[in-house]
Amino acid sequence: MLGASTKGRVDWALVLAASGLIVTGTIAVLSASSHIPGYHGVLQRHFLALAFGIVLFLFGFGFKYQIFQDQSRIIYALVLAVMVGVLFAGTVRRGHRSWFEFSLISFQPMEFARIGVILTLASFLDRRGRRITELSTVGAALALVGAVMVLILIQPDFASALTFFPVLIAMLFCAGASMEHLAVLVGYGAVAIAFPLAYVLCQVHFPDAGPGTLARMVMETGRLGWTTAAVLMGIAAAVAAVWWVAVMMRVRPRSGYFIAGAAILIAGLLSGIMVNRQLKGYQRNRFVAFLAPETDIQGASYNVHQSVIAIGSGGLWGKGLFSGTQSRLGFLPERHTDFVYAVIGEEMGFVGALGVLALYLTMIWRLIETARLSRDRYGSLVAGGLASMFALHLALNAGMCLGVVPVAGIPLPLVSYGGSSLAVTMWALGIANNIYSHRYSFL
Amino acid sequence: MINGRSSRVGPLQDRISLLWMAIYLCGAGLGARLVHLQVVQRAEYALAAERNRTQIIYQAAPRGRFYDRDGVVLATNEPAFSLIYLPPKGSTAQGLASLAEEIAKHLDADRKGLQEKLQQAMREETAVRLAENLPTRAMFRLSELKTLYPGIDLVVEARRRYPFGRFASHLLGYMGRMDQHSWGQFKARGYRIDSRIGKMGLERVFEFELRGKDGGIVMEVDAQGRLKGILERIPWQPGSNIHLTLDAAVQKAADEGLRSSLTGRGAAAALDPRTGAILAMSSAPDFDPNDFLSSDPDLVKRTAAELPEFNRAIAGAYAPGSAFKVVVGAAGLNEGRFTTSDAVYCPGHTEIGGRVFLCWEAKGHRTMTWFPGLTNSCDVYFYRMGLRTGGALIERYAGMFGLGAKTNVALKWEKKGNLFGPRAKGARAWYDGDTANLAIGQGELLVTPMQMAVLAAAMASRGVVWRPHFTSRIEYTGGRPEYKQMPEQVGTVALKESTWRDLHEAMRLVVSSGTGRTAIIPGLEVYGKTGTSQNPGKDHAWFVSFAARPGEVPSVAVAVLVENGEHGGSAAGPIARSMMMAAFGMADPQAKASPLPAGMEVPHNLRAEPPARLATRRP
């Protein structure tokens, strides 16, 4: 804290935005959970987590944030430890082995892993600052995050694991990784996600496509048989052919592009096939619900349908607190956790929903500013990583409630009910504020 | 430039700006979606949310009542319990199957049909009526199911009830389910697929007047379909009451008389000759309209299968037989073709155009003039007088009395019969034999009982031909002024005063000393004419008559037909007699209309108005 200016020590805009989100979220949770059994338990846990979160905020804010960089190995070890531990000692909730349960409280270690990975990755990328454009740096970063993702996939929590990948790309981007490497990563991710989508799409729209059709080929490819091999060979041959044509036309392209291109396509396709085979029935149904919502209103797309009705029926001013019929009467599923944004939309109307959106963007904007103003690269990367994580959660959660993104059980941090998420998120905000407050200090 | 410069230590400002722009665009996209949902499509989704949470159970409103001319209730309503099902969210086909089985056990109903209904309700997310008019015992057992199966409920509704049961059934009609055709027709008028409609008679004619506005219970239900509370009770609005000109006592006499007649098949109609108001209209065999509303599905099915839809009073066409002789007399006497003193010798038969025509009295009537001729219904006298009058004239007079044309009574399927004569026969040759046949009401001449009642009323009123009517007034609900039916005269038979005197005197003699002695009523002047119309089976029996208190104008005119009753006097006469007695309020134990049966108190919540006056007899 040497030389730190007391002026502007606390980022009040960030604190106010976060407080506004917590207050709105608390009201929405109070309303949404008032008709479910165990209401008092929910409230107790929520306020306990809130108190705990304030302590954690101060913890994140109190020390000089470089301590987290210094101890990044310990943090990463802790992350791996809890993620491995939960696979053995954890309890299963909603199909995922993802909870530590103690007699009084329970804790979801993945929430800690979210922040822990950002801290560790920022530290790693900072140290590799001069070699950031090298492939080995990107590979190592991928391995660092990939290890945690794999542990989450084992739980198995498909959607949560996927959220780490965009954050990785965003942080690499902020750290200055080469655009070619980023393009490879984005391309790989896109192909890996696109294949299961294409598969489901073909399944829904052309369930009995005959041999020789594209749809049939996509579905055959998904079965990891001769067709798969043929398709992979075909991709390699096509890339080689393009290369050959380019050489013939004396364009002299860089051979690396073509090798990378073929690698992306093949690795992405293989990952996509694996993902597709790993998809559980309900996850596949979520894809179906998103890609073809008209097929089954009562089944898979029921949740999103009800959420959209809830938000739409809220109108400009909402139906009033505790008066949302969609949430009160149970039409809205998961209404105090994943779909809490729909409750806000229904009961507080356009004003409330837009307000939450604005507060969220304000918070992200302050994190981006922190990243810009940070006096060191580590702080900047941490703030940038947090900003991209919040943005991703906002897009996935609010997008799901609004019916523009497929359903994934991703909560809206600070707003959704969930003690672990709330407390850990407040710790992260404490760190961000810490970075902000030290923007002018020089060790 | 993206890879390059940085003004500070650490990463690249441009890349952070790009990241922020991307995030900001995502946020703007979400905001745009919010505007779309919450501002642009607000109303649409508000409606969807409202549909989600509300279920309406409709309650059939009480139908307008029918009263007779003295305020006796002929059709009313009573509360009935219906079993309804509100499909809860997340019900399974298996759960429905066990529910269907359970209900079927208590109702003795078809399990498969119930299950189909339940499944349909689940698919369409609407409430269905599983059973109506539950018997009390089944109701108690079913109310226990409410706790076991969410979605099951019992509601009270108004059900049509006919207090007299088998009474004026062809006239009042019955209530039934809509078929596909009528559903298409009634949908726009606010009917629901399970609404009942009037299927016959006046229930059908006055369907829209009688029908009230259904009420309902608007309930809030949660996603599981459990009732959370009642949002609103929409009160029902009873239908318009219709006051008929019918006289319950006369109707009762007609119904019971026909039912216990020789064959149990026939028809009767009674008019007030002063107004054309219908006092009774009956057709046998008849039915009990309550059976269509029974909670026993087998009874409903059986009743529908055996329904005697044929209303003989307006749709049955029969030869009038000797009852037609009054028309021959009216034509011949009025036109001076013969006089009351012109005599004919009846040896029991006569020869016309080379063919022998028999009198019903094989021994013969000896010398006959007008009065004994009609009193004894001597066929030979009327063959001869008919020939003197001529077929064309008889045809014209028959038409004047309204025969061969619809009476235009407001019921469906009325027949116009067949007026027969040289004109109707047209270009084909008309022989004397045809005239002779026509003169005794045989041949191709066909009339309905209602037409004969109009004829009797015209005789009684000295020539006024009415369009018969049922309604005296309609009390509209909802402030529309009352409708009052006015008498409607459609024709006049202008005869000389002496002709009327001769006709009336002869018809009085028929009853007092002739073939119609079965209709004598002490204290009244009864006029009549019997008829026995030949047809392939046994003869049909007719009796056409009217009656008056001494010194007053006639106030009731009656036509009775008993199919295959053989003799007008013996089969049809007593029925006409008890109808006329009832019309004059005379004690006749067998033909007394009973008030509401004991214990048949009209339930309080179905009273749309103060309880109707019970039958009060006119002096």
Chai-1 contact restraints between the chains, C-beta under 6 A:
chainA,res_idxA,chainB,res_idxB,connection_type,confidence,min_distance_angstrom,max_distance_angstrom,comment,restraint_id
A,F173,B,R15,contact,1.0,0.0,6.0,A-B,restraint_1
A,C174,B,P11,contact,1.0,0.0,6.0,A-B,restraint_2
A,C174,B,R15,contact,1.0,0.0,6.0,A-B,restraint_3
A,C174,B,I16,contact,1.0,0.0,6.0,A-B,restraint_4
A,A175,B,P11,contact,1.0,0.0,6.0,A-B,restraint_5
A,G176,B,P11,contact,1.0,0.0,6.0,A-B,restraint_6
A,G176,B,L12,contact,1.0,0.0,6.0,A-B,restraint_7
A,I309,B,Y45,contact,1.0,0.0,6.0,A-B,restraint_8
A,I309,B,A48,contact,1.0,0.0,6.0,A-B,restraint_9
A,I309,B,A49,contact,1.0,0.0,6.0,A-B,restraint_10
A,I311,B,L37,contact,1.0,0.0,6.0,A-B,restraint_11
A,G312,B,L37,contact,1.0,0.0,6.0,A-B,restraint_12
A,G312,B,Q41,contact,1.0,0.0,6.0,A-B,restraint_13
A,G312,B,Y45,contact,1.0,0.0,6.0,A-B,restraint_14
A,S313,B,Y45,contact,1.0,0.0,6.0,A-B,restraint_15
A,S313,B,A46,contact,1.0,0.0,6.0,A-B,restraint_16
A,S313,B,A49,contact,1.0,0.0,6.0,A-B,restraint_17
A,G314,B,Q38,contact,1.0,0.0,6.0,A-B,restraint_18
A,G315,B,Q38,contact,1.0,0.0,6.0,A-B,restraint_19
A,G315,B,R42,contact,1.0,0.0,6.0,A-B,restraint_20
A,T325,B,A49,contact,1.0,0.0,6.0,A-B,restraint_21
A,T325,B,R53,contact,1.0,0.0,6.0,A-B,restraint_22
A,Q326,B,A49,contact,1.0,0.0,6.0,A-B,restraint_23
A,L329,B,R53,contact,1.0,0.0,6.0,A-B,restraint_24
A,L329,B,D222,contact,1.0,0.0,6.0,A-B,restraint_25
A,L329,B,A223,contact,1.0,0.0,6.0,A-B,restraint_26
A,G330,B,D222,contact,1.0,0.0,6.0,A-B,restraint_27
A,G330,B,A223,contact,1.0,0.0,6.0,A-B,restraint_28
A,F331,B,N52,contact,1.0,0.0,6.0,A-B,restraint_29
A,F331,B,A223,contact,1.0,0.0,6.0,A-B,restraint_30
A,F350,B,Q38,contact,1.0,0.0,6.0,A-B,restraint_31
A,A353,B,L34,contact,1.0,0.0,6.0,A-B,restraint_32
A,L354,B,L34,contact,1.0,0.0,6.0,A-B,restraint_33
A,L357,B,L30,contact,1.0,0.0,6.0,A-B,restraint_34
A,L357,B,G31,contact,1.0,0.0,6.0,A-B,restraint_35
A,L361,B,G27,contact,1.0,0.0,6.0,A-B,restraint_36
A,I364,B,I23,contact,1.0,0.0,6.0,A-B,restraint_37
A,I368,B,W20,contact,1.0,0.0,6.0,A-B,restraint_38
A,A371,B,I16,contact,1.0,0.0,6.0,A-B,restraint_39
A,R372,B,I16,contact,1.0,0.0,6.0,A-B,restraint_40
A,D376,B,V9,contact,1.0,0.0,6.0,A-B,restraint_41
A,D376,B,G10,contact,1.0,0.0,6.0,A-B,restraint_42
A,R377,B,G10,contact,1.0,0.0,6.0,A-B,restraint_43
A,R377,B,P11,contact,1.0,0.0,6.0,A-B,restraint_44
A,S380,B,G10,contact,1.0,0.0,6.0,A-B,restraint_45
A,S380,B,P11,contact,1.0,0.0,6.0,A-B,restraint_46
A,A391,B,I23,contact,1.0,0.0,6.0,A-B,restraint_47
A,A395,B,C26,contact,1.0,0.0,6.0,A-B,restraint_48
A,A398,B,L30,contact,1.0,0.0,6.0,A-B,restraint_49
A,L402,B,R33,contact,1.0,0.0,6.0,A-B,restraint_50
A,V404,B,R33,contact,1.0,0.0,6.0,A-B,restraint_51
